[in-house]
Amino acid sequence: MSNLVAPLFEPLQLGSLRLNNRIVMAPMTRNFSPGGVPGEDVAGYYSRRALGETGLIITEGVGVDHPSALGEAGIGESDLPHLYGEAALAGWRRVVEQVHAVGGRIFPQLWHQGVMRLQGTGPNPHIPSSRPSGIWGPPAGLTSSPADYVAAQLVPTTAMSEEDIADVIAGYARSAAHAKALGFDGIAIHGAHGYLIDTFLWCVTNARTDAWGGDRKARSRFAVEVVKAIRTAVGPELPILFRFSQWKQQDFKARLAATPEELQDVLLPIAEAGVDVFDASVRYFNRAEFADIKGSDGELNLAGWAKKVTGCMSMTVGGVGLENGMYDSNKQGGAHSSNNFQLLMARYERGEFDLVGVGRSLLQDPNWASKARQGQVFEPFSNESLSVLT
């Protein structure tokens, strides 16, 4: 084993769940589930990563049991999986069984696209998209979304009603209960990147003046209620992981928090609702989040700050083993492998995070974790891996 990364291959206890190591497959949309149903190819795809020694699999985003959860979101998504209905649940049961058969652990990432869903698309095109305040995002935000999609989305719509909000929360709970019944080992919640939960957290898209809006703590209420409902549905044992981000697809320069105190206002209520791990989504793990902070804390990345202000475990992600971030590699056709483990492990040894999320590298090579343990050379990442299930 490579001495440098050996600490990442120590077991970790998440409540009642024991992970063999700290390497996590980060969630990545794949579009290989026709009609929302994952097939044998999807089961094989995930089980191969588990066989390759990935300690925890977090699935691609999986639509919750709500009619506006899924649709097109600027990049022509189709064949997105969901977690309700007899056929889809049978497909996910097959996924879980095959991952467990090779000793793996797996969480579904529960997902509601919210404002990012293009009106009139998805399994229920007649159902309006769910928007906290009827706002998609800022008209001049830095985004990679196509101009025609942005123009259509900028048209204001009706804000969610109290009944709408209750229905979505109930949908999360139903899908979480399904996940537990299918044997998933925990629950991951997508609360980032400008999707529904994130737009309640973000002041630009949450202009509500009722109990679901206001200051940062007040804007966290929707996320809090989703976590509480999921915790009730799955009980006290299953770990819950919550993904959050500063940046949004509507505006890459967006920020939920400009200071650690503001970040605490956002995250601490969510932690207290029942979250075990915060998944801090950034494009580059080796960047200080609040660079103007003096002392050693000024070096902390977003995962480090999430852990510090909540007391929960955290997961870092963003270019581990690669030379550039996701959006850069998309433009360039791929990314060369990078031995940035020294930078990663320096942060790990300081206690900034407990888990390491790996995305594109695991798309390219299901044995990436095994190669990291053995100190083998990694394959470069090619965009071609985005269109196949290897």
N, C-alpha and C positions, 0 to 999 in steps of 0.2 A: 504494500500500500504506500502511496505517496505520503510522506510524513507531513507535508504541508496541509493537505486536506483531511488528514486522519480524523480530526475532531468532528468533521461533518458526518462521519460514518459511525458516530456513537449513537446509541438508541436515545429516543426522546419520548417522554410520557406526556400525552395530552389528555388529562383527566383519566378516564379508564382505558384510553387507546394508547398502545405502545407502537411507536414507529421504529423501524430498524435503522433509519438514518434520517438526516435533516434535509435531504435533497427532495424537492417537490416539483412535480410537473405543473407549471403555471397554466391557467385556463386559456385556451385558444380556440376561436371559432373555426369549425372545419367544414360545415355544409355537406355532410355525407349521411344525412338521416332523412330520406324521402318521406314526406307526410309526417315529419316529426318523429319517426320511429328509427332508433339506432339498430342496425343489422349486425350480422356476424362480422362484417369488415370492421365496424366500429369496436366491437368487443375485442377482436384481435389486435387492433391498433393500441388500445389501452393496456391489454394484458402483456403485450411485448415490452412496453415501458416498465411495467412492474417486474417482469422477468429480467430486465436489464438493470435491476437494483435501484430503481427510483423509489424512494421511501414512501412517498405519498403522491397519488394522482389526484389532481383537481380537474374535473372534466371541463370541456367547453361550456359556454353559457347554455343553460337549459331553461326553456320557457316555463314559467310557473302557470298554474291553472287559473288563468284570467284571459278573457277574449282578446284584449289588446296587447298582450305580452310580447308578441312577435310579429315582425313584418320586414319590409326592406328598410335599411337604415343608412342609406347613402352609398352603399357599395354593392347593392344588388343581392343581398343575402337571400338564399333559398335553402330548402332542405335543412332548416335548423331544428334541432331536437326539442321536445318538450317532455314534461314530467307529469302527465296525466293521460288517462285513456288506456284501455286494456292493451292495445298493441304496443304503445310506447313503453308502458310499464313492463311488459314482458321482455321487450328489447333491453331495457336497462337492467332487469334482473339477470339476463344473460351476460351483460357487461360485468356486473358485480361478481357473479359466480366465476367468471374466467380470470378476473383480476385476483380474487381470493385464492383461486386454485394454484397460482404461482407465488403465493405468499404476499401479495400486494395489499395496499390500503387505498381506498378511493372515496372522495367526496364529490357530489354534484354541485356545480355552481348555479345557484338559483338566480334567474335573470328576468327582468322586465325591462324592455327597451324604453318604455315611457316616451319622452318627447322625440327620441331619435327615430322611432318608427314612423315611416312615411304614411300619411293618411291614405286609407283605401288599399292597403296591402296586407299580406299575411293571411292566415287561415280564416280570419273574420273581417274582410275588408269593409263591411258596413259599420263596424264599431269604431267610434272616434279614438284617436290615440290619447293616452293618459298624460296630462300635463298639469303640474301643480298650479300654475297661474296662466296657462294658455300661451306661454312664451317658450320658443325653442332655444333661443340664445341671443347673443349680441349680433347686430347686423354687420359689424366689421371685425369679428373675431378671427384670429389666425387659425385656419382649419384646412384640412386636406380633402374635405368633402366636396363633391362636384358642385359647380355653380348652380345648375338647375335644381338639384336637390335642396341646396341652401335657400334658394329663392322661394321654393314651394314651402319649406318649413318655416320661414320667417313670417308667414301669414299667421296672425294671432288666432287662437281658438278659445273655446270655453275652458275655464278652469275646472279642475276636479271638484266635485261636490263631496260632502261628508259621506254620502252613500257610496260614491265612487272609491273613495279612500278606503272605506271599510271593506269593500269587495276585493280590492287588490290585496290588502293585508290578509284577508281570509284565503285568497289564492296562494299566497306564499305558504301559509300554514298547511293547506291541503297537500301541496307538493312536498313539503318537508316531511309530513306524515307518510306519504308514499315512499320517500327515500328511506326512511327508517324501516318500513315494512319490507322493502326490497333488500335490506342488508347493507346499505351504504354505511361507512364508518364514521361519518360526520357530515356537516353541512357547510358549504361555502356560499356566501352571499355576495352578489355583484353590486357594490355600492359606489362604483367609480365611473369615470370616463363619460359623464354626461348622460347616463341612462337614468331611469326613473328615480331611484333612491338618491342619487347624486344631485338631481335637480331640485329635490327638496332641501338639500344641504346648501346649495349655491344661491347666493343672494340675487344673482342676475335672473335666474329662472324661478325663484320663489319670492314673489312679491306679496304674498298673502298677509292679511292683517288679522286673521283669526288664530285659533290655537295651533295651526300647522305652519305658521310663519312668525317672523319677528327677528330677534337676535340669533346668534349662532346656536345657542343652546335650544332655543325654541324651534329653529329650523331642523334640528336633529330629531324632533319628535317622531316623524314618520319612520325614520330608520330604527328608532328605539322600539316603536310599536311592532314593526316587522320582526325584529329580533325577539321580542317578548313572545309574539305569536308562534314563532318557530321553536323557541325554547319550550313553550307549553306543549307543542305538537310532538316534539322528539324526546322530551324528558330531560333530566339533569345530566345524563351520562354522555350523550353524543357531543363532541366538540363542535363549536361554531367558529368559522373563520369569516372575517369581514374584509372585503377589498374596498379600499378608498384611494382617491387620487386628488392631487391639486389640479392638474390639467384636465381639460374637457375636450372632447372631439369638436365641440362648437368653438372652442378657443383654447389653443395650446398654452397660452400665457395665463390662463385663469388660476386663481388661488383661493382655496377655502380659508386659509389662515396665513397671515403674514408674520406671526410670532408664535413661539411655543405656547403662550397663554391662550391665544386664539385657537390653536390646534386642540388644546385640552378642552376648551369649551365645546368643540365639535365632537370629539371622540369619547370623552369620559362618560357622558350619558349613554352612549352606545355600548361601551364596555360594561357599564353597570347593569345594562339590560340582559347581559348573558353571553357576551362575546369572549372567546378564549384566545384568539389569535387575530391580529391586524395584519392584513396583506397590503403593504404600502406600495402602490403601483407608480413607479417612476421609469423613465427611459434609460437612465444611467445610475447604477447603484452607488457609484463612487463619487457622489456629489453631496456636499454639505447642503442641508435644506435651509438653514437660517445662518447664512455666512457671517452676518454681523454680530453674532453671539460671541462673547469673549470666552477664552479658556477652552478646555478640551471638549465641552459640549458643543462648541461651534463647529466641530468636525462631524457631528452626527448627521447621518442621512435621514430620510423621512421615516424609515422603519425604526431607526434608533430613537427618534423623537416620539413616535407612536408608543413604543415600549416605555419610554421615560414618563410620559404624561398620563398613561393609563394604568401602568403596572401589569399589563397583559403581555403575553408573548407576541413576537412580531416576525414577519417574513420579509426579506428583501428580495428584489427582483429588478431586472433591467440590464441586459447586456452581459450577463455572466457567461464567460467563456467566448465572447465575441467582441469584435473591435468597434461595433457601432450599435446604435439603437434601432428599434423596429422600423420607424418611419424612414430613417436613413437607408437601411438595408433594402426596404421596399423600392426606393428610388434607384438604388445602385445594383439591383438584381441579386443581392445576397450580402454575405459578410464573411470575412476571413476569421478563422478561429484566433482567439487571443488568450494567452496564459495570464489572465488578470487575477489569478488566485491569490497572489501575494496581497494585492489591494483588498480583495474580498476577506481573506483570513485575518488581516490586521483589524478590520472592522468587527469581524466575528469574535476575535479574542478580546476585544474591548467590551463585548457584551451587547452590541447594538441590536442584534437580532438572533433568533433561535432557529429559523428555517431559511433555506435559500431556494427561491423559485427560479426554475430554468424553463424557458419557453422555446424559442426558435431552434436551439441546439437539439432539443428532444424531438422536434419535428423531423429534423434531418437524420437523427441517429437514436434509435430506441435503446442502445447500449451506452449512452453518454455517461450515465452515473457509474456504471461499471468501469468505463475507461478512466473516469476521474479518479476512482479509487485505486486503480492500478498504475496511474501515471502515464497512460497511453496518449498518443497524439489524437486530437479531435479532428473531425471532418469540418471543412468550411461549410457555412450555411448557404444554400441556394434557394431562391424564390420558387424554383420548380417543386420543392417539397410542400408548398402551400396547396398544390392542386392534386396531391395523391395522399393516400393513407399508407405509409410505409410500415 
